Amino acid sequence: MGKSNGRLQVVATPIGNLADLSTRAREALLSADVIAAEDTRHTRVLLTAIGIAKPLVSLHEHNESQRTPQLLVRLAAGETVALVSDAGTPLLSDPGFELVQRAAQAGHDVQVIPGPSAITAALAIAGLPTARFCFEGFLPARAHERRAALAALAREPRTLVLFEAPHRILATLTDMAAEFGAERPAVVARELTKAHETVYRGTLRELLARAQAEENLRRGEITLVVQGAAAAANAVDQTLLRRAVDLLAKELPPGRAAAIAAQLTGATRAAAYALATRGASAAGAAIPGSEDGEPRRGRQ
């Protein structure tokens, strides 16, 4: 299908400091017939600050499927639509995927106006390896699901970048220390580019202690950068791990046996726990009143 005259511009906006809005981004907003914004109130503040008045329509996670066909009609009529999120680059843990995908499929011109992103900003100042990295967005809010997600990432060799809500940072650092190992280097970057920008560096153990002691670390927009697993982490002696789990499981509940075996062998707690519960299940030794075979009193 040939392209229509419609044009969708994906525009990166500041993550804090308004001076980071590029000249090209300002021109894109100025030339747009309509701006699709994650939060129209937030974007209106930005537009007022730079002296631009444009029609705004909301496009967020709850209405994107309903709003996209309306915007496609405008693109088909030859209009220019600018897509922005509340801060940073759209689609990166923000809405816009469906609109971009369907606009491209319909043959409309889709352009990007690159600029600020908390992901690249945090990586640039973390002082951790950047040759290879992966972005995981927000971890699950539920404790059990969050621990499972972290267990799956424990052996990831690439540097990890994540977002976290300030009221969950303590729980997340606690779970990371348990699943990744307390000595894993990491960075907590908060309020990037804003007046109170602060970067905390250290091991997960050290960052957890600071988060417990310093209320400011638990405020504002937070980006986490965690060093990937060392090659040695992928070389756990499986025979030693199984033997440790077998011996400990004879005397201790699966959760406690797994925690000690993980510390002794360098394995993740999740891997040790999987062995402990597998053995308990095979022996018909599941503990009553437990969740997934692990005593509730062992949960944190």
Secondary structure, 3 states (H helix, E strand, C coil): CCCCCCEEEEECECCCCHHHCCHHHHHHHHHCCEEEECCHHHHHHHHHHCCCCCCEEECCCCCHHHHHHHHHHHHHCCCEEEEECCCECCCCCCCCHHHHHHHHHCCCEEEEECCCCHHHHHHHHHCCCCCCEEEEEECCCCHHHHHHHHHHHCCCCCEEEEEECHHHHHHHHHHHHHHHCCCCEEEEEECCCCCCCEEEEEEHHHHHHHHHHCHHHHCCCEEEEECCCCHHHHCCCHHHHHHHHHHHHCCCCHHHHHHHHHHHHCCCHHHHHHHHHHHHHHCCCCCCCEECCEEHHHCC
